[in-house]
Amino acid sequence: VQLVESGGGLVQPGGSLRLSCVASGFRFSEYTMRWVRQAPGKGPEWVAIINTAGGNKNYAPFVSGRFTISRDNAKNTLYLQMNDLKPEDTAVYYCEKPGGDRGQGTQVTVSS
């Protein structure tokens, strides 16, 4: 199993980023996938989850309509579109396969 996240960076409050996660080593289309994040000094927290076909999505309450999870099974890729970013969204973001497999993460920093 390999999961490679990208798309993070430094953005001002109110800005947007699109995270990507390319999966390999397993049948991506057969797994529900999710994004989790971990801020400095805090434990990991779930952000969003998407079912195999992409038609069922759920979000953590703090997302409040700002993020959209999606997937392209033909490209074995998971996405997280993040809009209206806030300083409290600063964290390392990971895509996660059921069972706990994660990539190396991508750093998102929201700061003016």
C-alpha positions in Angstrom: 0.0 0.0 0.0 1.3 3.4 -1.0 -0.5 6.7 -0.5 1.2 9.9 -1.6 -0.3 13.2 -0.6 0.4 16.6 -2.2 -1.0 20.0 -2.6 -0.3 21.5 0.8 1.4 24.8 1.4 1.2 28.2 3.0 -2.0 30.2 2.4 -3.6 33.3 3.9 -6.9 33.0 5.9 -9.8 32.8 3.5 -7.7 31.1 0.8 -8.0 27.8 -0.9 -6.0 24.7 -1.5 -6.7 21.4 -3.2 -5.0 18.3 -1.8 -4.4 15.1 -3.8 -3.6 11.6 -2.7 -2.4 9.1 -5.3 -3.0 5.5 -4.2 -1.2 2.3 -5.3 -0.7 -1.2 -4.2 -4.4 -2.0 -3.5 -7.7 -1.8 -5.4 -8.5 1.9 -4.6 -12.0 1.7 -6.1 -13.0 -0.9 -3.6 -12.3 1.1 -0.5 -13.9 3.9 1.4 -11.3 6.5 1.9 -10.9 9.5 4.3 -8.8 12.5 5.0 -7.5 13.0 8.6 -5.4 15.8 10.0 -3.0 16.3 12.9 -2.2 19.7 14.2 1.0 20.3 16.3 0.6 19.0 19.8 -2.8 17.4 19.1 -4.0 14.0 18.2 -5.3 13.1 14.7 -8.8 14.1 13.8 -11.1 12.9 11.1 -11.9 15.5 8.4 -14.0 13.8 5.6 -14.9 10.4 4.3 -16.1 9.2 0.9 -17.6 5.9 -0.1 -16.3 3.7 -3.0 -18.3 5.3 -5.8 -18.0 8.8 -4.4 -21.7 9.4 -4.0 -21.8 9.3 -0.2 -19.7 11.9 1.7 -19.5 12.9 5.3 -17.6 15.7 7.0 -16.5 16.6 10.5 -18.6 19.4 12.1 -15.7 21.9 11.9 -15.7 21.7 8.1 -19.0 23.7 8.0 -19.4 23.4 4.2 -15.9 24.7 3.4 -14.3 21.4 2.2 -15.2 18.9 -0.5 -13.9 15.4 -0.7 -13.9 13.6 -4.0 -12.2 10.8 -5.8 -11.3 9.7 -9.3 -11.2 5.9 -9.3 -9.8 5.8 -12.8 -6.8 7.7 -11.6 -6.6 6.1 -8.1 -6.7 9.6 -6.6 -8.5 11.1 -3.7 -9.0 14.9 -3.4 -9.8 17.4 -0.8 -10.8 20.9 -2.0 -10.5 23.3 0.9 -12.0 26.8 0.8 -12.2 29.6 3.3 -9.3 28.3 5.2 -8.8 29.4 8.8 -5.6 29.4 11.0 -7.1 26.6 13.0 -7.0 24.4 9.8 -3.2 24.4 10.1 -2.1 20.7 10.3 -0.5 17.9 8.4 -3.2 16.3 6.2 -3.2 12.6 5.5 -5.3 10.4 3.3 -6.2 7.1 5.0 -7.3 3.7 3.9 -9.4 1.6 6.3 -7.0 -0.3 8.6 -4.9 2.8 9.2 -2.6 3.0 6.2 -1.6 6.6 5.6 0.8 8.5 3.4 3.5 10.8 4.6 1.1 13.7 4.8 1.1 17.2 3.3 1.5 20.3 5.4 -1.2 23.0 5.3 -0.3 26.3 7.0 -2.9 29.0 7.2 -1.4 32.3 8.3 -1.3 35.9 7.3 
